[in-house]
């Protein structure tokens, strides 16, 4: 009985996917896949890393720029760190970009540029966790791995009317998703469930009337689908404060720093500044008549809000400062900065 239900559900979902699959620049659609087109593991991996904690709409342009500039994993592995971090700027969660380079170099150096095709081996690569390993294994190599992202969690919670709140219910939702994962076309099936959650079984106002799983959906029968999945209430985000210092020479050169590899915005260029805390200590990079700008920069990270005060002063000619970078005007690109530092630049530029 369970196998029959599994087959009925997966067949219904695959039939829907064949007609309604979203078109994405990194995806091999169901018709092309049926015709024998094989997904490129490099493009699957790159898209999955970019999509972590980020929307499809935000990722499309980044993915296109990356694959035009670095069309293979060997090309990405050979790219200078600064160029890759610059292209990533604005996408957020910068540890992903650092791990992206590490992973590209491991695959190039240790696997001759060929991605391993099993979940367990993929899991050993830098920056690849359980979800990403399952997604690459299923989508790129058509292995029946269980892919559980937020969309799939929502579909499973509603299909089985599961009221246990997230994140505690993840193991149960994963078990339910695993039960339904077919051995035939598992890569298409994984993308089908994600598409269903993204387009029909949406967080608010799901369009149950056109859902291919509407009849067996237990939450729809109980009328509880708008309330699922349940989540534990989020703790309010604290607010931290900080100071940044923008200094410029008369020839346009700017004073920058590279943040430590570990920690928030690791490895990225930015303005010298203070710690980010409730009571930050002013810490200008050199003694000068620093002037605070009117206004402030506000930015929200995953776990806290940040408010920055911007200070400015002339940069002395030929000043050498340990661990800081004097960047010539022609070499400076605001787009190479992470979003919060770019906001500081915009406030300073428009002063």
C-alpha positions as CSV (number, residue, x, y, z in Angstrom):
1,X,0.0,0.0,0.0
2,X,2.8,2.4,0.9
3,X,4.7,1.7,-2.3
4,X,1.5,2.2,-4.3
5,X,0.9,5.6,-2.6
6,X,4.5,6.5,-3.2
7,X,4.3,5.7,-6.9
8,X,1.0,7.5,-7.3
9,X,2.3,10.7,-5.6
10,X,5.7,10.7,-7.4
11,X,4.0,10.1,-10.8
12,X,1.5,12.8,-10.3
13,X,4.2,15.3,-9.3
14,X,6.5,14.3,-12.2
15,X,3.6,14.7,-14.6
16,X,2.9,18.1,-13.3
17,X,6.6,19.0,-13.4
18,X,6.9,17.9,-17.1
19,X,4.3,20.6,-17.9
20,X,5.1,23.4,-15.4
21,X,8.8,23.2,-14.6
22,X,10.4,26.6,-13.9
23,X,13.0,27.7,-16.5
24,X,16.3,28.5,-14.8
25,X,19.7,29.2,-16.4
26,X,21.3,26.4,-14.4
27,X,18.6,23.8,-15.0
28,X,18.2,21.1,-17.6
29,X,14.5,21.0,-18.1
30,X,12.5,17.7,-18.1
31,X,12.1,17.6,-21.9
32,X,15.9,18.1,-22.5
33,X,16.7,15.5,-19.8
34,X,14.3,13.0,-21.4
35,X,16.2,13.7,-24.7
36,X,19.5,12.7,-23.0
37,X,20.9,16.1,-22.0
38,X,23.0,15.6,-18.9
39,X,23.2,18.3,-16.2
40,X,26.6,19.9,-15.7
41,X,27.6,19.2,-12.1
42,X,29.6,22.4,-12.0
43,X,26.5,24.5,-12.8
44,X,24.3,22.5,-10.4
45,X,26.8,23.0,-7.6
46,X,27.3,26.7,-8.3
47,X,23.6,27.3,-8.3
48,X,22.9,25.4,-5.1
49,X,25.7,27.3,-3.3
50,X,24.4,30.6,-4.5
51,X,20.8,29.7,-3.6
52,X,21.6,29.0,0.1
53,X,19.7,31.6,2.1
54,X,19.0,33.5,-1.2
55,X,16.1,33.8,-3.6
56,X,16.1,32.6,-7.2
57,X,15.4,36.1,-8.4
58,X,18.6,37.4,-6.6
59,X,20.8,34.6,-7.9
60,X,20.0,34.6,-11.7
61,X,22.2,37.5,-12.7
62,X,25.1,36.4,-10.4
63,X,25.0,32.9,-11.8
64,X,25.0,34.2,-15.4
65,X,28.0,36.5,-14.7
66,X,29.9,33.8,-12.9
67,X,29.4,31.2,-15.7
68,X,30.3,33.7,-18.4
69,X,33.5,34.7,-16.6
70,X,34.4,31.2,-15.3
71,X,32.6,28.6,-17.5
72,X,34.3,25.6,-15.9
73,X,35.3,24.6,-12.4
74,X,38.9,24.7,-13.5
75,X,38.5,28.3,-14.6
76,X,37.0,29.2,-11.3
77,X,39.7,27.4,-9.3
78,X,42.4,29.4,-11.2
79,X,40.6,32.8,-10.6
80,X,42.2,35.3,-8.2
81,X,40.4,35.4,-4.9
82,X,39.7,39.2,-5.2
83,X,37.9,38.8,-8.5
84,X,35.7,36.0,-7.2
85,X,34.9,37.9,-4.0
86,X,34.2,41.0,-6.0
87,X,31.7,39.2,-8.3
88,X,30.1,37.8,-5.2
89,X,29.7,41.2,-3.5
90,X,26.1,41.9,-2.7
91,X,25.0,38.3,-2.6
92,X,25.7,38.0,1.1
93,X,26.8,35.1,3.3
94,X,30.4,35.6,2.2
95,X,31.7,32.4,3.7
96,X,30.0,30.7,0.8
97,X,32.3,32.5,-1.6
98,X,35.4,31.5,0.3
99,X,34.2,27.9,0.4
100,X,33.3,28.1,-3.3
101,X,36.9,28.7,-4.1
102,X,38.2,26.1,-1.7
103,X,35.8,23.5,-3.2
104,X,36.7,24.4,-6.8
105,X,40.4,24.0,-6.0
106,X,39.9,20.7,-4.2
107,X,37.8,19.2,-7.1
108,X,40.3,20.5,-9.6
109,X,43.4,19.3,-7.8
110,X,42.2,16.1,-6.2
111,X,39.5,14.9,-8.6
112,X,40.9,16.2,-11.9
113,X,38.1,18.7,-12.3
114,X,35.4,16.0,-12.1
115,X,32.8,16.3,-9.3
116,X,32.4,13.1,-7.3
117,X,28.9,11.6,-7.8
118,X,28.0,10.2,-4.4
119,X,26.4,11.9,-1.4
120,X,29.1,10.7,1.0
121,X,32.0,11.9,-1.1
122,X,30.4,15.2,-1.9
123,X,29.9,15.8,1.8
124,X,33.6,15.8,2.3
125,X,34.1,18.8,0.0
126,X,34.5,22.3,1.5
127,X,31.2,24.2,1.9
128,X,29.0,21.2,1.0
129,X,26.6,20.2,3.7
130,X,23.9,17.5,3.8
131,X,21.3,19.5,1.8
132,X,23.8,20.6,-1.0
133,X,25.3,17.1,-1.2
134,X,21.9,15.6,-1.6
135,X,20.9,18.2,-4.2
136,X,24.0,17.7,-6.3
137,X,23.8,13.9,-6.1
138,X,20.1,13.9,-7.1
139,X,20.0,16.7,-9.7
140,X,23.4,16.3,-11.4
141,X,23.7,12.5,-11.1
142,X,20.1,11.3,-10.8
143,X,20.6,9.5,-7.5
144,X,17.7,8.9,-5.2
145,X,18.8,11.2,-2.4
146,X,16.4,13.1,-0.2
147,X,16.5,16.8,-0.9
148,X,15.0,18.8,1.9
149,X,14.9,22.6,1.6
150,X,12.3,25.0,2.9
151,X,9.9,24.4,0.0
152,X,10.1,20.6,0.5
153,X,9.6,21.0,4.3
154,X,6.4,23.0,3.7
155,X,5.1,20.5,1.2
156,X,5.7,17.5,3.5
157,X,4.3,19.3,6.6
158,X,1.0,20.0,4.7
159,X,0.8,16.7,2.8
160,X,1.0,14.8,6.1
161,X,-0.6,17.5,8.3
162,X,2.4,17.6,10.6
163,X,2.0,20.2,13.4
164,X,5.3,19.7,15.2
165,X,7.2,23.0,14.9
166,X,10.4,23.5,12.9
167,X,13.3,23.1,13.4
168,X,12.5,20.2,15.7
169,X,10.3,18.5,13.1
170,X,13.1,18.3,10.4
171,X,13.9,14.7,11.0
172,X,10.3,13.6,10.6
173,X,9.8,15.8,7.5
174,X,13.0,14.3,6.1
175,X,11.7,10.8,6.7
176,X,8.5,11.6,4.9
177,X,10.3,13.1,2.0
178,X,12.6,10.1,1.8
179,X,9.6,7.7,1.7
180,X,8.3,9.5,-1.4
181,X,11.6,9.9,-3.3
182,X,11.4,7.5,-6.3
183,X,14.2,5.5,-7.9
184,X,13.0,6.6,-11.4
185,X,13.9,10.2,-12.3
186,X,14.9,11.2,-8.8
187,X,16.7,14.4,-10.1
188,X,13.5,15.6,-11.8
189,X,11.5,14.6,-8.7
190,X,13.7,16.6,-6.4
191,X,13.3,19.7,-8.5
192,X,9.5,19.0,-8.9
193,X,8.9,19.1,-5.1
194,X,10.9,22.3,-4.8
195,X,9.0,23.9,-7.7
196,X,5.7,22.8,-6.2
197,X,6.6,24.6,-2.9
198,X,7.8,27.7,-4.7
199,X,4.9,28.2,-7.0
200,X,1.8,26.4,-5.6
201,X,2.3,25.2,-2.0
202,X,3.5,28.7,-1.1
203,X,3.9,30.0,2.5
204,X,0.9,32.3,2.2
205,X,-2.3,31.6,0.2
206,X,-1.4,28.3,-1.4
207,X,-3.3,27.6,-4.6
208,X,-4.5,24.2,-3.5
209,X,-7.2,23.9,-6.2
210,X,-4.5,23.4,-8.9
211,X,-2.1,21.3,-6.8
212,X,-1.3,17.9,-8.2
213,X,-1.2,16.5,-4.7
214,X,-4.5,18.2,-3.5
215,X,-6.5,14.9,-3.1
216,X,-4.0,13.1,-0.8
217,X,-3.1,16.3,1.1
218,X,-4.1,15.8,4.7
219,X,-3.7,19.4,5.7
220,X,-6.1,20.4,2.9
221,X,-8.6,17.9,4.1
222,X,-8.3,19.3,7.7
223,X,-8.2,22.9,6.6
224,X,-4.9,23.5,8.4
225,X,-2.7,24.1,5.3
226,X,-2.4,27.9,5.9
227,X,-1.0,27.3,9.4
228,X,1.8,24.8,8.3
229,X,4.6,24.3,8.8
230,X,4.6,25.6,12.3
231,X,7.7,27.3,13.5
232,X,9.0,28.3,16.9
233,X,8.8,32.0,17.5
234,X,11.9,33.9,16.5
235,X,13.9,35.8,19.0
236,X,14.1,39.5,18.3
237,X,17.3,40.6,16.6
238,X,19.6,42.7,18.7
239,X,21.1,46.0,17.4
240,X,24.8,46.6,17.3
241,X,26.7,49.8,16.5
242,X,30.0,50.6,14.9
243,X,32.2,53.3,13.3
244,X,33.9,53.2,9.9
245,X,36.6,55.6,8.6
246,X,36.8,56.7,5.0
247,X,40.1,58.5,4.1
248,X,41.0,59.7,0.7
249,X,44.1,61.3,-0.8
250,X,44.0,64.3,-3.0
251,X,44.6,62.0,-6.1
252,X,41.5,60.0,-5.2
253,X,43.2,57.0,-3.6
254,X,41.3,55.4,-0.7
255,X,42.2,53.6,2.5
256,X,40.8,50.1,2.8
257,X,41.3,47.0,4.8
258,X,40.8,43.3,4.2
259,X,38.7,41.7,6.8
260,X,40.0,38.5,8.5
261,X,39.1,35.3,6.7
262,X,37.2,34.0,9.6
263,X,34.1,35.9,10.8
264,X,31.4,38.1,9.2
265,X,32.4,39.4,5.7
266,X,35.5,37.3,6.0
267,X,38.1,38.0,3.3
268,X,36.2,41.0,1.9
269,X,37.4,44.5,1.3
270,X,36.0,47.2,3.5
271,X,36.7,50.4,5.4
272,X,38.8,50.5,8.5
273,X,36.5,50.5,11.5
274,X,35.6,49.6,15.1
275,X,34.2,46.5,16.5
276,X,30.4,46.0,16.2
277,X,28.8,45.9,19.6
278,X,26.4,47.7,21.9
279,X,29.1,50.3,22.8
280,X,31.8,50.3,20.1
281,X,35.1,51.9,20.8
282,X,36.1,54.7,18.3
283,X,39.3,53.4,16.6
284,X,40.4,55.6,13.7
285,X,43.3,54.1,11.6
286,X,45.5,57.2,12.1
287,X,45.4,60.5,14.0
288,X,43.6,63.2,12.1
289,X,40.8,65.7,12.4
290,X,38.1,63.1,11.7
291,X,34.7,64.6,10.9
292,X,31.5,62.5,11.4
293,X,29.0,62.6,8.5
294,X,25.4,63.4,8.9
295,X,23.2,60.3,8.7
296,X,24.0,56.7,9.4
297,X,24.2,53.4,7.7
298,X,21.6,50.8,8.6
299,X,22.0,47.1,7.6
300,X,20.5,43.9,8.7
301,X,22.5,40.6,9.0
302,X,21.0,37.2,9.8
303,X,21.3,37.6,13.5
304,X,21.5,41.3,14.2
305,X,20.8,44.8,13.0
306,X,23.8,47.1,12.5
307,X,24.0,50.9,12.7
308,X,27.2,52.6,11.5
309,X,28.5,56.1,11.9
310,X,30.8,57.3,9.1
311,X,33.9,59.4,9.8
312,X,36.0,61.1,7.1
313,X,39.5,62.7,6.9
314,X,42.1,63.4,4.3
315,X,44.6,60.6,3.7
316,X,48.2,61.8,4.1
317,X,50.4,61.3,1.1
318,X,52.8,58.3,1.2
319,X,51.3,57.1,4.5
320,X,52.2,53.5,5.2
321,X,49.8,51.7,7.6
322,X,50.2,48.1,8.7
323,X,47.5,45.7,7.4
324,X,45.8,48.5,5.5
325,X,45.5,49.0,1.7
326,X,45.9,52.3,-0.2
327,X,43.9,51.7,-3.3
328,X,44.4,53.9,-6.3
329,X,41.4,55.6,-7.7
330,X,41.5,53.7,-11.0
331,X,41.6,50.3,-9.2
332,X,38.7,51.0,-6.8
333,X,35.3,49.6,-7.7
334,X,32.4,50.1,-5.2
335,X,30.9,46.9,-6.5
336,X,33.8,44.9,-5.0
337,X,32.6,45.9,-1.5
338,X,30.0,44.0,0.5
339,X,26.6,45.7,0.7
340,X,27.1,47.3,4.1
341,X,30.4,48.8,3.1
342,X,28.9,50.0,-0.2
343,X,26.2,51.8,1.8
344,X,28.9,53.6,3.7
345,X,30.6,54.5,0.5
346,X,27.3,55.9,-1.0
347,X,26.7,58.0,2.1
348,X,30.2,59.4,2.0
349,X,30.1,60.0,-1.7
350,X,26.8,61.9,-1.5
351,X,27.8,64.0,1.5
